[in-house]
Structure formats: C-alpha cells, structure tokens
Amino acid sequence: MFKALNILDESDKRLRLKNKDVVFPLSDSRKKLIKRMLDELRYSQIPELSEKYDLRPGMGLAAPQLGINENFFVIVYEYDEGKFEDYVIFNPKIISHSESMVCAASGEGCLSVNRDVDGVVPRYERVTVEGFDIDGKPIKIRAREELAIAFQHEYDHLQGILFFDKIDKDDPYQTKTNIKMI
Ligand code: ZN
C-alpha cells in the first residue's frame, strides 16, 4: 500500500539548517526511504497515479525536505514519454559547470513550496556532480538543461537554499539579460 511522504513546507526551519554528510553503509531503513522517495516522484509524474494518490508532480526531493538534515537527494527524470531515469546521490559536490546559464521558462516548482512564485531562476546550463551512490561507491554525473536545473535545485536544498531565494527581485523574469529560456 502506497503512503505519501510527509514533505515539509517552506516555513519549516529544518529546510534552512546545515546538513551533514552521510556515512556508509546505509541502514536498511534509509535504503527503504530512498525507494519510497523514488516511487513517490515517479508516481507524481504519471497522471493517473498522481491523481489517485493526490501527489503534486515533482522530479526531485532532498533529505531536508523530509526533516532529515543529511546530504543526499534523489531525482526522477522523465527523459522520454513515460520513461524515467532515477538518480540517487549522497554527499554531492558540483565540481564544474558551464559558463552559460539557462532558466526554466515556466519557473521552478518545489514540493515544499505550495504557492505560485513569480520569476525564473538562473542556473548553469551544464553541471558535473560528484558524490556517492547508495552503496557508497563514487559516482560522477553530467547533466544538462532541465536535468542540470534539477540537480542545482536539489543541491541548493542541501545548502539550505530555496529556489525563490535566487530570483532577482529587480528583474524576476530576467528580461534584462540574455539568459536562454528552456
Ligand atoms: Zn525543492
């Protein structure tokens, strides 16, 4: 039986705390939680299931959003119609990025932010992220465009940053820049 996770709202101070690195090996309960996070994100992106379970669509979830102040997040990316790729990364670091920036034209969403937010968020167009997989093995992931935005959004959660912190109040839609909208 599927049971939705309790995701903290933006007003919760735990979203702003420092997060500590994860120590391996993971406990069985932590591994089970990862599976639940991935399932929930996948279900949320499948219209019949998101309706059935009353899930708001989301592609990423970071540990502090569940009140767990540890450095890890998961992303479920629909790379093709109905086809999903799971990403799970512990103790991530963005080790390099493009000079070029992009914004999600429709703005960003967050499962902790239950309101409409005006504005777009400048992000690097490409990032390379290093960290560890669920077994504690080192991994390196290269992401571009929509997936790169998701990685930066989730990485920010681990720094206590929410997406609207990065919206330029004087130019929320980046009309004065040449940043590519995707
Ligand atoms: Zn978020």
Backbone and ligand atoms as CSV (ligand in chain L), in Angstrom:
chain,resi,resn,atom,element,x,y,z
A,1,MET,N,N,0.854,-1.199,0.000
A,1,MET,CA,C,0.000,0.000,0.000
A,1,MET,C,C,0.888,1.248,0.000
A,2,PHE,N,N,0.651,2.104,-0.962
A,2,PHE,CA,C,1.454,3.327,-1.063
A,2,PHE,C,C,0.983,4.374,-0.050
A,3,LYS,N,N,1.956,4.971,0.630
A,3,LYS,CA,C,1.627,6.048,1.565
A,3,LYS,C,C,2.551,7.223,1.261
A,4,ALA,N,N,1.956,8.392,1.028
A,4,ALA,CA,C,2.758,9.558,0.645
A,4,ALA,C,C,3.654,10.007,1.799
A,5,LEU,N,N,4.833,10.501,1.442
A,5,LEU,CA,C,5.777,11.018,2.432
A,5,LEU,C,C,5.286,12.358,2.977
A,6,ASN,N,N,5.726,12.655,4.187
A,6,ASN,CA,C,5.396,13.944,4.786
A,6,ASN,C,C,6.488,14.951,4.405
A,7,ILE,N,N,6.174,15.822,3.459
A,7,ILE,CA,C,7.159,16.778,2.942
A,7,ILE,C,C,6.971,18.116,3.647
A,8,LEU,N,N,8.078,18.641,4.183
A,8,LEU,CA,C,7.991,19.885,4.959
A,8,LEU,C,C,7.652,21.070,4.064
A,9,ASP,N,N,6.906,21.994,4.640
A,9,ASP,CA,C,6.563,23.230,3.955
A,9,ASP,C,C,7.718,24.232,4.102
A,10,GLU,N,N,7.776,25.178,3.186
A,10,GLU,CA,C,8.857,26.161,3.159
A,10,GLU,C,C,9.055,26.915,4.478
A,11,SER,N,N,8.002,27.016,5.278
A,11,SER,CA,C,8.105,27.756,6.546
A,11,SER,C,C,8.890,26.971,7.605
A,12,ASP,N,N,9.136,25.692,7.361
A,12,ASP,CA,C,9.801,24.851,8.362
A,12,ASP,C,C,11.304,25.144,8.420
A,13,LYS,N,N,11.780,25.448,9.611
A,13,LYS,CA,C,13.183,25.867,9.769
A,13,LYS,C,C,14.183,24.758,9.426
A,14,ARG,N,N,13.746,23.512,9.457
A,14,ARG,CA,C,14.662,22.413,9.139
A,14,ARG,C,C,15.164,22.486,7.700
A,15,LEU,N,N,14.414,23.211,6.850
A,15,LEU,CA,C,14.871,23.384,5.459
A,15,LEU,C,C,16.066,24.332,5.367
A,16,ARG,N,N,16.329,25.037,6.450
A,16,ARG,CA,C,17.389,26.052,6.437
A,16,ARG,C,C,18.608,25.657,7.257
A,17,LEU,N,N,18.573,24.480,7.848
A,17,LEU,CA,C,19.683,24.042,8.705
A,17,LEU,C,C,20.850,23.507,7.874
A,18,LYS,N,N,22.000,23.389,8.540
A,18,LYS,CA,C,23.148,22.730,7.908
A,18,LYS,C,C,22.873,21.236,7.828
A,19,ASN,N,N,23.391,20.621,6.787
A,19,ASN,CA,C,23.181,19.178,6.604
A,19,ASN,C,C,24.516,18.453,6.698
A,20,LYS,N,N,24.489,17.276,7.286
A,20,LYS,CA,C,25.766,16.569,7.457
A,20,LYS,C,C,25.932,15.444,6.430
A,21,ASP,N,N,27.197,15.136,6.163
A,21,ASP,CA,C,27.487,14.084,5.192
A,21,ASP,C,C,26.999,12.726,5.705
A,22,VAL,N,N,26.609,11.904,4.749
A,22,VAL,CA,C,26.109,10.570,5.050
A,22,VAL,C,C,27.302,9.622,5.227
A,23,VAL,N,N,27.206,8.752,6.209
A,23,VAL,CA,C,28.245,7.745,6.458
A,23,VAL,C,C,27.724,6.388,5.970
A,24,PHE,N,N,28.576,5.662,5.267
A,24,PHE,CA,C,28.201,4.350,4.725
A,24,PHE,C,C,28.710,3.236,5.633
A,25,PRO,N,N,28.111,2.036,5.614
A,25,PRO,CA,C,26.952,1.667,4.789
A,25,PRO,C,C,25.642,2.246,5.331
A,26,LEU,N,N,24.672,2.377,4.426
A,26,LEU,CA,C,23.361,2.882,4.815
A,26,LEU,C,C,22.603,1.814,5.597
A,27,SER,N,N,21.760,2.279,6.499
A,27,SER,CA,C,20.862,1.356,7.211
A,27,SER,C,C,19.779,0.882,6.242
A,28,ASP,N,N,19.163,-0.249,6.582
A,28,ASP,CA,C,18.068,-0.743,5.739
A,28,ASP,C,C,16.922,0.266,5.682
A,29,SER,N,N,16.670,0.955,6.796
A,29,SER,CA,C,15.553,1.906,6.805
A,29,SER,C,C,15.844,3.082,5.864
A,30,ARG,N,N,17.118,3.466,5.790
A,30,ARG,CA,C,17.472,4.561,4.873
A,30,ARG,C,C,17.301,4.102,3.412
A,31,LYS,N,N,17.712,2.865,3.139
A,31,LYS,CA,C,17.537,2.335,1.776
A,31,LYS,C,C,16.058,2.249,1.409
A,32,LYS,N,N,15.231,1.859,2.381
A,32,LYS,CA,C,13.791,1.798,2.122
A,32,LYS,C,C,13.232,3.182,1.857
A,33,LEU,N,N,13.737,4.154,2.601
A,33,LEU,CA,C,13.262,5.531,2.406
A,33,LEU,C,C,13.601,6.024,0.995
A,34,ILE,N,N,14.812,5.714,0.536
A,34,ILE,CA,C,15.222,6.118,-0.816
A,34,ILE,C,C,14.238,5.550,-1.844
A,35,LYS,N,N,13.881,4.286,-1.665
A,35,LYS,CA,C,12.942,3.661,-2.598
A,35,LYS,C,C,11.586,4.370,-2.566
A,36,ARG,N,N,11.148,4.721,-1.366
A,36,ARG,CA,C,9.870,5.438,-1.260
A,36,ARG,C,C,9.943,6.797,-1.944
A,37,MET,N,N,11.077,7.484,-1.785
A,37,MET,CA,C,11.244,8.802,-2.419
A,37,MET,C,C,11.163,8.666,-3.937
A,38,LEU,N,N,11.863,7.648,-4.471
A,38,LEU,CA,C,11.862,7.440,-5.927
A,38,LEU,C,C,10.466,7.058,-6.421
A,39,ASP,N,N,9.805,6.162,-5.686
A,39,ASP,CA,C,8.456,5.746,-6.084
A,39,ASP,C,C,7.520,6.953,-6.123
A,40,GLU,N,N,7.592,7.754,-5.062
A,40,GLU,CA,C,6.652,8.886,-4.977
A,40,GLU,C,C,6.870,9.886,-6.117
A,41,LEU,N,N,8.148,10.151,-6.434
A,41,LEU,CA,C,8.422,11.097,-7.520
A,41,LEU,C,C,7.964,10.537,-8.865
A,42,ARG,N,N,8.184,9.230,-9.052
A,42,ARG,CA,C,7.758,8.619,-10.313
A,42,ARG,C,C,6.230,8.646,-10.425
A,43,TYR,N,N,5.560,8.216,-9.357
A,43,TYR,CA,C,4.093,8.223,-9.368
A,43,TYR,C,C,3.561,9.639,-9.632
A,44,SER,N,N,4.239,10.618,-9.048
A,44,SER,CA,C,3.736,12.002,-9.150
A,44,SER,C,C,3.774,12.508,-10.590
A,45,GLN,N,N,4.635,11.850,-11.412
A,45,GLN,CA,C,4.761,12.288,-12.807
A,45,GLN,C,C,3.923,11.445,-13.769
A,46,ILE,N,N,3.207,10.474,-13.218
A,46,ILE,CA,C,2.305,9.644,-14.031
A,46,ILE,C,C,0.883,10.097,-13.712
A,47,PRO,N,N,0.206,10.754,-14.667
A,47,PRO,CA,C,-1.060,11.440,-14.350
A,47,PRO,C,C,-2.079,10.604,-13.571
A,48,GLU,N,N,-2.297,9.330,-13.974
A,48,GLU,CA,C,-3.319,8.530,-13.274
A,48,GLU,C,C,-2.933,8.315,-11.810
A,49,LEU,N,N,-1.624,8.112,-11.575
A,49,LEU,CA,C,-1.182,7.824,-10.206
A,49,LEU,C,C,-1.107,9.100,-9.362
A,50,SER,N,N,-0.715,10.202,-9.991
A,50,SER,CA,C,-0.643,11.450,-9.224
A,50,SER,C,C,-2.037,11.844,-8.756
A,51,GLU,N,N,-3.040,11.538,-9.600
A,51,GLU,CA,C,-4.419,11.828,-9.216
A,51,GLU,C,C,-4.890,10.856,-8.132
A,52,LYS,N,N,-4.612,9.583,-8.375
A,52,LYS,CA,C,-5.041,8.546,-7.430
A,52,LYS,C,C,-4.503,8.797,-6.020
A,53,TYR,N,N,-3.232,9.182,-5.931
A,53,TYR,CA,C,-2.595,9.350,-4.622
A,53,TYR,C,C,-2.523,10.814,-4.200
A,54,ASP,N,N,-3.113,11.700,-4.995
A,54,ASP,CA,C,-3.135,13.128,-4.677
A,54,ASP,C,C,-1.718,13.676,-4.493
A,55,LEU,N,N,-0.864,13.452,-5.506
A,55,LEU,CA,C,0.528,13.895,-5.458
A,55,LEU,C,C,0.739,15.045,-6.428
A,56,ARG,N,N,1.390,16.080,-5.945
A,56,ARG,CA,C,1.766,17.162,-6.843
A,56,ARG,C,C,2.999,16.719,-7.628
A,57,PRO,N,N,2.997,16.904,-8.966
A,57,PRO,CA,C,4.152,16.438,-9.741
A,57,PRO,C,C,5.463,17.096,-9.307
A,58,GLY,N,N,6.487,16.271,-9.167
A,58,GLY,CA,C,7.807,16.783,-8.793
A,58,GLY,C,C,8.863,15.844,-9.326
A,59,MET,N,N,10.045,16.371,-9.634
A,59,MET,CA,C,11.098,15.491,-10.146
A,59,MET,C,C,12.255,15.321,-9.182
A,60,GLY,N,N,12.269,16.078,-8.095
A,60,GLY,CA,C,13.369,15.928,-7.146
A,60,GLY,C,C,12.908,16.095,-5.715
A,61,LEU,N,N,13.679,15.462,-4.832
A,61,LEU,CA,C,13.374,15.546,-3.405
A,61,LEU,C,C,14.699,15.426,-2.646
A,62,ALA,N,N,14.935,16.382,-1.752
A,62,ALA,CA,C,16.173,16.373,-0.966
A,62,ALA,C,C,15.847,16.010,0.482
A,63,ALA,N,N,16.827,15.368,1.147
A,63,ALA,CA,C,16.610,14.858,2.507
A,63,ALA,C,C,16.021,15.896,3.468
A,64,PRO,N,N,16.540,17.138,3.484
A,64,PRO,CA,C,15.980,18.089,4.454
A,64,PRO,C,C,14.487,18.364,4.264
A,65,GLN,N,N,13.969,18.126,3.063
A,65,GLN,CA,C,12.528,18.300,2.834
A,65,GLN,C,C,11.706,17.265,3.601
A,66,LEU,N,N,12.380,16.217,4.077
A,66,LEU,CA,C,11.712,15.199,4.890
A,66,LEU,C,C,12.114,15.342,6.358
A,67,GLY,N,N,12.769,16.449,6.690
A,67,GLY,CA,C,13.203,16.667,8.065
A,67,GLY,C,C,14.460,15.893,8.413
A,68,ILE,N,N,15.162,15.405,7.403
A,68,ILE,CA,C,16.414,14.661,7.606
A,68,ILE,C,C,17.553,15.570,7.160
A,69,ASN,N,N,18.353,16.046,8.115
A,69,ASN,CA,C,19.383,17.028,7.755
A,69,ASN,C,C,20.691,16.346,7.380
A,70,GLU,N,N,20.608,15.623,6.254
A,70,GLU,CA,C,21.753,14.908,5.699
A,70,GLU,C,C,21.889,15.246,4.222
A,71,ASN,N,N,23.126,15.076,3.717
A,71,ASN,CA,C,23.426,15.471,2.346
A,71,ASN,C,C,23.103,14.367,1.343
A,72,PHE,N,N,21.866,14.315,0.948
A,72,PHE,CA,C,21.527,13.468,-0.186
A,72,PHE,C,C,20.222,13.919,-0.812
A,73,PHE,N,N,20.060,13.577,-2.075
A,73,PHE,CA,C,18.802,13.857,-2.760
A,73,PHE,C,C,18.572,12.835,-3.851
A,74,VAL,N,N,17.339,12.798,-4.334
A,74,VAL,CA,C,17.001,11.904,-5.446
A,74,VAL,C,C,16.282,12.731,-6.519
A,75,ILE,N,N,16.432,12.282,-7.752
A,75,ILE,CA,C,15.760,12.901,-8.897
A,75,ILE,C,C,15.188,11.778,-9.762
A,76,VAL,N,N,13.970,11.947,-10.212
A,76,VAL,CA,C,13.380,11.021,-11.191
A,76,VAL,C,C,13.072,11.846,-12.431
A,77,TYR,N,N,13.813,11.561,-13.474
A,77,TYR,CA,C,13.771,12.392,-14.684
A,77,TYR,C,C,13.066,11.647,-15.808
A,78,GLU,N,N,12.006,12.256,-16.314
A,78,GLU,CA,C,11.297,11.665,-17.455
A,78,GLU,C,C,12.008,12.109,-18.729
A,79,TYR,N,N,12.924,11.254,-19.200
A,79,TYR,CA,C,13.765,11.627,-20.337
A,79,TYR,C,C,13.051,11.409,-21.655
A,80,ASP,N,N,11.981,10.631,-21.602
A,80,ASP,CA,C,11.188,10.355,-22.799
A,80,ASP,C,C,9.788,10.039,-22.282
A,81,GLU,N,N,8.802,10.181,-23.138
A,81,GLU,CA,C,7.411,9.950,-22.735
A,81,GLU,C,C,7.244,8.642,-21.949
A,82,GLY,N,N,6.913,8.766,-20.679
A,82,GLY,CA,C,6.671,7.572,-19.849
A,82,GLY,C,C,7.913,6.788,-19.461
A,83,LYS,N,N,9.118,7.337,-19.791
A,83,LYS,CA,C,10.364,6.642,-19.447
A,83,LYS,C,C,11.146,7.471,-18.432
A,84,PHE,N,N,11.511,6.834,-17.344
A,84,PHE,CA,C,12.114,7.557,-16.234
A,84,PHE,C,C,13.508,7.030,-15.918
A,85,GLU,N,N,14.376,7.965,-15.542
A,85,GLU,CA,C,15.720,7.596,-15.065
A,85,GLU,C,C,15.821,8.082,-13.620
A,86,ASP,N,N,16.255,7.183,-12.735
A,86,ASP,CA,C,16.418,7.542,-11.325
A,86,ASP,C,C,17.853,7.986,-11.048
A,87,TYR,N,N,17.992,9.028,-10.266
A,87,TYR,CA,C,19.303,9.471,-9.784
A,87,TYR,C,C,19.251,9.544,-8.260
A,88,VAL,N,N,20.220,8.928,-7.623
A,88,VAL,CA,C,20.329,8.991,-6.156
A,88,VAL,C,C,21.770,9.372,-5.873
A,89,ILE,N,N,21.989,10.451,-5.147
A,89,ILE,CA,C,23.373,10.866,-4.894
A,89,ILE,C,C,23.533,11.337,-3.449
A,90,PHE,N,N,24.616,10.843,-2.847
A,90,PHE,CA,C,24.946,11.185,-1.466
A,90,PHE,C,C,26.187,12.066,-1.455
A,91,ASN,N,N,26.219,12.988,-0.509
A,91,ASN,CA,C,27.353,13.898,-0.298
A,91,ASN,C,C,27.802,14.545,-1.621
A,92,PRO,N,N,26.854,15.087,-2.390
A,92,PRO,CA,C,27.208,15.603,-3.718
A,92,PRO,C,C,28.007,16.902,-3.667
A,93,LYS,N,N,28.831,17.058,-4.693
A,93,LYS,CA,C,29.546,18.322,-4.920
A,93,LYS,C,C,29.455,18.649,-6.404
A,94,ILE,N,N,29.151,19.918,-6.717
A,94,ILE,CA,C,29.210,20.352,-8.113
A,94,ILE,C,C,30.664,20.693,-8.391
A,95,ILE,N,N,31.333,19.870,-9.195
A,95,ILE,CA,C,32.776,20.054,-9.377
A,95,ILE,C,C,33.102,20.933,-10.574
A,96,SER,N,N,32.176,21.060,-11.538
A,96,SER,CA,C,32.391,22.001,-12.632
A,96,SER,C,C,31.052,22.340,-13.270
A,97,HIS,N,N,31.051,23.447,-13.990
A,97,HIS,CA,C,29.809,23.883,-14.647
A,97,HIS,C,C,30.138,24.732,-15.857
A,98,SER,N,N,29.164,24.864,-16.742
A,98,SER,CA,C,29.326,25.701,-17.925
A,98,SER,C,C,29.349,27.170,-17.518
A,99,GLU,N,N,29.870,27.995,-18.406
A,99,GLU,CA,C,29.726,29.439,-18.226
A,99,GLU,C,C,28.290,29.850,-18.519
A,100,SER,N,N,27.709,29.199,-19.527
A,100,SER,CA,C,26.376,29.596,-19.988
A,100,SER,C,C,25.306,29.235,-18.971
A,101,MET,N,N,24.292,30.095,-18.939
A,101,MET,CA,C,23.202,29.922,-17.988
A,101,MET,C,C,21.899,29.667,-18.751
A,102,VAL,N,N,20.949,29.070,-18.044
A,102,VAL,CA,C,19.603,28.870,-18.582
A,102,VAL,C,C,18.606,29.117,-17.438
A,103,CYS,N,N,17.354,29.309,-17.827
A,103,CYS,CA,C,16.271,29.362,-16.841
A,103,CYS,C,C,15.151,28.456,-17.335
A,104,ALA,N,N,14.483,27.813,-16.400
A,104,ALA,CA,C,13.234,27.135,-16.755
A,104,ALA,C,C,12.206,28.231,-17.009
A,105,ALA,N,N,11.738,28.302,-18.267
A,105,ALA,CA,C,10.891,29.430,-18.677
A,105,ALA,C,C,9.620,29.546,-17.841
A,106,SER,N,N,9.107,28.416,-17.415
A,106,SER,CA,C,7.859,28.446,-16.650
A,106,SER,C,C,8.110,28.614,-15.152
A,107,GLY,N,N,9.360,28.881,-14.792
A,107,GLY,CA,C,9.701,28.992,-13.380
A,107,GLY,C,C,9.948,27.620,-12.783
A,108,GLU,N,N,10.449,27.593,-11.558
A,108,GLU,CA,C,10.704,26.311,-10.904
A,108,GLU,C,C,9.604,26.027,-9.896
A,109,GLY,N,N,9.419,24.752,-9.641
A,109,GLY,CA,C,8.485,24.339,-8.598
A,109,GLY,C,C,9.244,23.577,-7.542
A,110,CYS,N,N,8.630,23.436,-6.402
A,110,CYS,CA,C,9.271,22.720,-5.301
A,110,CYS,C,C,8.170,22.093,-4.469
A,111,LEU,N,N,8.375,20.842,-4.083
A,111,LEU,CA,C,7.337,20.151,-3.312
A,111,LEU,C,C,7.174,20.740,-1.914
A,112,SER,N,N,8.114,21.613,-1.510
A,112,SER,CA,C,7.978,22.304,-0.223
A,112,SER,C,C,7.337,23.684,-0.370
A,113,VAL,N,N,7.103,24.112,-1.593
A,113,VAL,CA,C,6.567,25.460,-1.817
A,113,VAL,C,C,5.179,25.319,-2.433
A,114,ASN,N,N,4.177,25.551,-1.607
A,114,ASN,CA,C,2.801,25.292,-2.030
A,114,ASN,C,C,2.082,26.578,-2.413
A,115,ARG,N,N,2.697,27.322,-3.296
A,115,ARG,CA,C,2.092,28.556,-3.798
A,115,ARG,C,C,2.769,28.872,-5.125
A,116,ASP,N,N,2.143,29.765,-5.877
A,116,ASP,CA,C,2.773,30.205,-7.124
A,116,ASP,C,C,3.819,31.261,-6.791
A,117,VAL,N,N,4.971,31.145,-7.431
A,117,VAL,CA,C,6.045,32.112,-7.226
A,117,VAL,C,C,6.348,32.765,-8.572
A,118,ASP,N,N,6.375,34.092,-8.591
A,118,ASP,CA,C,6.710,34.806,-9.823
A,118,ASP,C,C,8.215,34.833,-10.023
A,119,GLY,N,N,8.646,34.588,-11.261
A,119,GLY,CA,C,10.056,34.737,-11.578
A,119,GLY,C,C,10.720,33.440,-11.996
A,120,VAL,N,N,11.895,33.611,-12.576
A,120,VAL,CA,C,12.685,32.471,-13.045
A,120,VAL,C,C,14.037,32.467,-12.323
A,121,VAL,N,N,14.691,31.315,-12.346
A,121,VAL,CA,C,15.933,31.143,-11.582
A,121,VAL,C,C,17.094,30.875,-12.539
A,122,PRO,N,N,18.087,31.764,-12.573
A,122,PRO,CA,C,19.251,31.487,-13.423
A,122,PRO,C,C,20.029,30.285,-12.907
A,123,ARG,N,N,20.339,29.379,-13.819
A,123,ARG,CA,C,21.091,28.158,-13.477
A,123,ARG,C,C,22.153,27.925,-14.525
A,124,TYR,N,N,23.198,27.188,-14.149
A,124,TYR,CA,C,24.178,26.776,-15.155
A,124,TYR,C,C,23.521,25.804,-16.128
A,125,GLU,N,N,23.908,25.937,-17.394
A,125,GLU,CA,C,23.310,25.070,-18.415
A,125,GLU,C,C,23.783,23.621,-18.278
A,126,ARG,N,N,25.032,23.468,-17.822
A,126,ARG,CA,C,25.579,22.112,-17.629
A,126,ARG,C,C,26.343,22.066,-16.313
A,127,VAL,N,N,26.179,20.970,-15.618
A,127,VAL,CA,C,26.953,20.765,-14.382
A,127,VAL,C,C,27.497,19.338,-14.341
A,128,THR,N,N,28.625,19.198,-13.656
A,128,THR,CA,C,29.151,17.867,-13.348
A,128,THR,C,C,29.145,17.728,-11.829
A,129,VAL,N,N,28.522,16.662,-11.397
A,129,VAL,CA,C,28.331,16.450,-9.961
A,129,VAL,C,C,29.022,15.155,-9.559
A,130,GLU,N,N,29.797,15.224,-8.495
A,130,GLU,CA,C,30.414,14.026,-7.928
A,130,GLU,C,C,29.801,13.726,-6.579
A,131,GLY,N,N,29.732,12.451,-6.258
A,131,GLY,CA,C,29.189,12.047,-4.959
A,131,GLY,C,C,29.301,10.548,-4.843
A,132,PHE,N,N,28.368,9.965,-4.118
A,132,PHE,CA,C,28.398,8.522,-3.871
A,132,PHE,C,C,27.029,7.929,-4.146
A,133,ASP,N,N,27.036,6.685,-4.617
A,133,ASP,CA,C,25.760,6.011,-4.852
A,133,ASP,C,C,25.285,5.334,-3.568
A,134,ILE,N,N,24.192,4.592,-3.681
A,134,ILE,CA,C,23.547,4.018,-2.494
A,134,ILE,C,C,24.443,3.001,-1.782
A,135,ASP,N,N,25.435,2.455,-2.511
A,135,ASP,CA,C,26.375,1.503,-1.904
A,135,ASP,C,C,27.661,2.175,-1.429
A,136,GLY,N,N,27.719,3.489,-1.568
A,136,GLY,CA,C,28.912,4.208,-1.129
A,136,GLY,C,C,30.017,4.263,-2.160
A,137,LYS,N,N,29.691,3.854,-3.403
A,137,LYS,CA,C,30.703,3.916,-4.471
A,137,LYS,C,C,30.704,5.320,-5.087
A,138,PRO,N,N,31.913,5.828,-5.401
A,138,PRO,CA,C,31.972,7.165,-6.011
A,138,PRO,C,C,31.278,7.188,-7.370
A,139,ILE,N,N,30.543,8.255,-7.625
A,139,ILE,CA,C,29.885,8.424,-8.930
A,139,ILE,C,C,30.100,9.848,-9.431
A,140,LYS,N,N,30.031,9.983,-10.731
A,140,LYS,CA,C,30.127,11.298,-11.367
A,140,LYS,C,C,29.002,11.386,-12.384
A,141,ILE,N,N,28.224,12.446,-12.321
A,141,ILE,CA,C,27.075,12.605,-13.216
A,141,ILE,C,C,27.209,13.928,-13.957
A,142,ARG,N,N,27.053,13.858,-15.268
A,142,ARG,CA,C,26.999,15.086,-16.068
A,142,ARG,C,C,25.545,15.327,-16.449
A,143,ALA,N,N,25.089,16.551,-16.235
A,143,ALA,CA,C,23.692,16.869,-16.533
A,143,ALA,C,C,23.627,18.169,-17.306
A,144,ARG,N,N,22.626,18.259,-18.178
A,144,ARG,CA,C,22.454,19.479,-18.960
A,144,ARG,C,C,20.997,19.886,-18.943
A,145,GLU,N,N,20.794,21.178,-19.162
A,145,GLU,CA,C,19.469,21.774,-19.300
A,145,GLU,C,C,18.530,21.370,-18.165
A,146,GLU,N,N,17.367,20.769,-18.510
A,146,GLU,CA,C,16.358,20.517,-17.474
A,146,GLU,C,C,16.908,19.684,-16.310
A,147,LEU,N,N,17.693,18.666,-16.648
A,147,LEU,CA,C,18.263,17.819,-15.595
A,147,LEU,C,C,19.305,18.588,-14.781
A,148,ALA,N,N,20.072,19.439,-15.453
A,148,ALA,CA,C,21.058,20.267,-14.740
A,148,ALA,C,C,20.358,21.216,-13.770
A,149,ILE,N,N,19.229,21.761,-14.192
A,149,ILE,CA,C,18.445,22.644,-13.310
A,149,ILE,C,C,17.996,21.858,-12.075
A,150,ALA,N,N,17.503,20.647,-12.313
A,150,ALA,CA,C,17.038,19.821,-11.179
A,150,ALA,C,C,18.184,19.546,-10.203
A,151,PHE,N,N,19.361,19.213,-10.724
A,151,PHE,CA,C,20.499,18.945,-9.836
A,151,PHE,C,C,20.861,20.183,-9.016
A,152,GLN,N,N,20.838,21.356,-9.648
A,152,GLN,CA,C,21.194,22.574,-8.911
A,152,GLN,C,C,20.125,22.924,-7.876
A,153,HIS,N,N,18.861,22.693,-8.237
A,153,HIS,CA,C,17.754,22.960,-7.307
A,153,HIS,C,C,17.900,22.072,-6.057
A,154,GLU,N,N,18.153,20.794,-6.271
A,154,GLU,CA,C,18.262,19.862,-5.135
A,154,GLU,C,C,19.547,20.114,-4.344
A,155,TYR,N,N,20.623,20.397,-5.056
A,155,TYR,CA,C,21.891,20.702,-4.384
A,155,TYR,C,C,21.711,21.914,-3.464
A,156,ASP,N,N,20.982,22.904,-3.952
A,156,ASP,CA,C,20.710,24.089,-3.133
A,156,ASP,C,C,19.978,23.730,-1.842
A,157,HIS,N,N,19.041,22.781,-1.916
A,157,HIS,CA,C,18.347,22.359,-0.686
A,157,HIS,C,C,19.349,21.936,0.385
A,158,LEU,N,N,20.424,21.283,-0.049
A,158,LEU,CA,C,21.417,20.797,0.924
A,158,LEU,C,C,22.228,21.941,1.520
A,159,GLN,N,N,22.169,23.112,0.869
A,159,GLN,CA,C,22.826,24.314,1.413
A,159,GLN,C,C,21.797,25.197,2.142
A,160,GLY,N,N,20.590,24.703,2.302
A,160,GLY,CA,C,19.550,25.496,2.979
A,160,GLY,C,C,18.952,26.587,2.115
A,161,ILE,N,N,19.131,26.452,0.792
A,161,ILE,CA,C,18.652,27.475,-0.152
A,161,ILE,C,C,17.400,26.979,-0.855
A,162,LEU,N,N,16.386,27.837,-0.929
A,162,LEU,CA,C,15.175,27.511,-1.692
A,162,LEU,C,C,15.188,28.311,-2.988
A,163,PHE,N,N,14.514,27.783,-4.009
A,163,PHE,CA,C,14.696,28.347,-5.354
A,163,PHE,C,C,14.359,29.830,-5.445
A,164,PHE,N,N,13.350,30.258,-4.653
A,164,PHE,CA,C,12.937,31.663,-4.786
A,164,PHE,C,C,13.975,32.615,-4.191
A,165,ASP,N,N,14.905,32.081,-3.361
A,165,ASP,CA,C,16.000,32.929,-2.852
A,165,ASP,C,C,16.815,33.489,-4.022
A,166,LYS,N,N,16.826,32.771,-5.135
A,166,LYS,CA,C,17.705,33.117,-6.260
A,166,LYS,C,C,16.990,33.868,-7.373
A,167,ILE,N,N,15.742,34.257,-7.144
A,167,ILE,CA,C,15.030,35.065,-8.137
A,167,ILE,C,C,15.427,36.527,-7.925
A,168,ASP,N,N,15.845,37.175,-9.001
A,168,ASP,CA,C,16.260,38.572,-8.938
A,168,ASP,C,C,15.018,39.456,-8.726
A,169,LYS,N,N,14.957,40.096,-7.577
A,169,LYS,CA,C,13.750,40.885,-7.258
A,169,LYS,C,C,13.557,42.064,-8.205
A,170,ASP,N,N,14.667,42.585,-8.748
A,170,ASP,CA,C,14.567,43.735,-9.653
A,170,ASP,C,C,14.268,43.312,-11.082
A,171,ASP,N,N,14.474,42.055,-11.387
A,171,ASP,CA,C,14.258,41.563,-12.748
A,171,ASP,C,C,13.863,40.078,-12.687
A,172,PRO,N,N,12.693,39.804,-12.083
A,172,PRO,CA,C,12.340,38.401,-11.794
A,172,PRO,C,C,12.280,37.503,-13.028
A,173,TYR,N,N,11.981,38.072,-14.174
A,173,TYR,CA,C,11.900,37.237,-15.382
A,173,TYR,C,C,13.126,37.375,-16.284
A,174,GLN,N,N,14.192,37.961,-15.740
A,174,GLN,CA,C,15.462,38.048,-16.471
A,174,GLN,C,C,15.286,38.698,-17.846
A,175,THR,N,N,14.479,39.759,-17.893
A,175,THR,CA,C,14.246,40.428,-19.177
A,175,THR,C,C,15.426,41.288,-19.595
A,176,LYS,N,N,16.294,41.614,-18.614
A,176,LYS,CA,C,17.424,42.481,-18.932
A,176,LYS,C,C,18.680,41.667,-19.276
A,177,THR,N,N,18.570,40.366,-19.298
A,177,THR,CA,C,19.728,39.526,-19.610
A,177,THR,C,C,19.439,38.708,-20.868
A,178,ASN,N,N,20.464,38.014,-21.322
A,178,ASN,CA,C,20.294,37.166,-22.499
A,178,ASN,C,C,20.210,35.686,-22.130
A,179,ILE,N,N,19.897,35.423,-20.891
A,179,ILE,CA,C,19.849,34.036,-20.452
A,179,ILE,C,C,18.795,33.267,-21.248
A,180,LYS,N,N,19.214,32.097,-21.714
A,180,LYS,CA,C,18.320,31.267,-22.528
A,180,LYS,C,C,17.207,30.683,-21.672
A,181,MET,N,N,15.983,30.794,-22.189
A,181,MET,CA,C,14.831,30.201,-21.503
A,181,MET,C,C,14.549,28.834,-22.134
A,182,ILE,N,N,14.434,27.832,-21.316
A,182,ILE,CA,C,14.190,26.489,-21.874
A,182,ILE,C,C,12.889,25.922,-21.331
L,1,ZN,ZN,ZN,12.702,21.909,-3.965
